[in-house]
Amino acid sequence: MATTFIPEGDHQRDYRHALAQFATGITVITAPTPEGGIGMTANSFASVSLDPALILWSAAKDSLRYPIFKQATHFAIHVLREDQFDIAKAFAKDTDALSLVSPRLNAANVPVFDACLARFECRTEARHDAGDHTILVGAVENVFLNDTGKPLIFSQHGYGTFQDA
């Protein structure tokens, strides 16, 4: 059934459902903390520029982890594989899920892990207020690429994988 609506008030759930029609990859974003590090699952990742190498992601202001990511000078984005659903769910719920991925600290003290399709290690370039989120732009300083496997995808309120046409 097709419908048209203004995305406010009583239609907030419909708006979320409409957004869920766009398939996105799943990432885990990590940042340093005085205790070692923190991570969270996000699907709001996008390339911004090839030259200079810039990416973005957006952090929800109502997240308990938001203050750490908003203030972080560095972060890393890990693109998850199709077999990493449990990791995606763990980082979505638990601030201490790093133990699942055996991280190490990079030169900027950001926890990073190699069990992913790709990793973008970034210096925070800009922060933009955007409603109930903050858009974080990162200058990519280092990239890890492991092109073995398929990406974990989120679409229509569920996780899956890409099927070749």
N, C-alpha and C positions, 0 to 999 in steps of 0.2 A: 504494500500500500504506500503510495506516494503522498507526501504532505508538505506544506509550506508553513513556516512559523517565524516569528521574531525571537531570537535566542536570548530571552530574558524571562524573569519571573517563573511562571508555571512551566516553561519550556526548557529549563536547564537540563533535565534528564534527556529530553529529545535532542538537545544540542550535543551532549556527550555521545549519544548514540550515532548522530551524524558524523562526528569526528572519528568515531571508531570504524567508519567505513574505509578510512585511509590506512593501508597497511604500513607499518613502520618496523624498523629493526629495533632490537632490544640491546641496551647498553647498561653497564655498571660504571658509574662515575665514582672516583675515589679522590680524597683530599687528605692532607696531613692534619693531625691534631696533636696537642701536647702528649696524648696517650699513645700515639702511633699512627692512627688513621681512621677514616670512616668511609663508608660507601653507601650508595643508593642506586636503585634501578631507575632508569629513565628511558623513554622512547622519544624524547623531544630533542634529538640530535640532528644536526644538519651541517653540511659544508657551506661556508660563506664565500671563501676566496681561495684560489689556487696560488696566487702571487700577490701579496704574501699569503702563506698557508694559514687560514683562519677557519675555525669551526664555531658552532654555537650549540648551546643546550639551554633549557629553561628550568629553573628550580621553583617549586611551589612555596610560597611564603608561609603557608600553614604547616609545612613539614617541620618536625622537631630538629631535623638536620640542616634546615635552611640557613641558620646563622653561621654555621661553619663554612658552608659552600659559598655564601655571599661574601665572606671575608677572606677566603682562601686566595693566595697569590698564585698558586699552582694547582692543577688538577689533572687527572687522567681519565680518558674515556675508553672503556673496553667494550668492543663489539662482540656479543655472545654468539655461540654456535647453537645449532638446533638441539643438541643434546644437553644444553645447560639451563633447562627450564627450572630445575631446583635451585640453581644459583640465582636466577632472576627473581624467583619468589622469595628466597631468603633475604636478599638485599632490599626487596620491597618492604619487608616487614621488620627486619632486625638490623639495628645499627652495628651489631658485632658479628656480621656474617663474614668478615674477612678471613676468619680461620678456615673457611671452606675452600679457599683458593690459594693458600700458602703464598701470601704476598712477600715481596721484598721492597725496600725503600729505594726510590731513584735518587738522583743528585739533589732534587728539591724536597726530599723527604716525603714524597707522595707514594703511598702503597700502590704497587703495580703487580700484575700477574700475567703470565704468558699463556695461560689456558683460555685463549680467546681467538677470534678470527683476525682482529686488528686492535691496536691500542694507539691512542693519540695522547702524548704527554704535552701538556699545555701550560703556558703562563697566562694568567688572566689579563686580557687586553682591555676589556670594557664590560661594564654592567649597565643594563638598561631596565628601568622600571617598566613593567608591562602588566597592568591589572593585578591579578592575584599571583603572578609569577615575576621573577627577575630573569631576564635573558643574559646569560653569561657567554661572552665571546672569548675564545682562547686562541692565542698565537701558538701554533703547533711547533714544538721544539724538537720532538723526536717521534718517530713512527715505528711500530712493530707490526709486521704483516705475516700472518700465517694463513694462507689461502686454502688450507685443507679443511673441508667441511662446508656446511651451508649455514646461513644465518638463522637465528631464532627470530621469528616474526610475530608481531602483535596486530591483530585485526579483528573487528567485530566482537570485541570483548574476550578474545581468546588467543592463546599462543599456538603457533604452528611453524611451518617451514615453507620455503620456496620450492615450487615444483616447476621444472623446466617445461616450456611449451612444446 
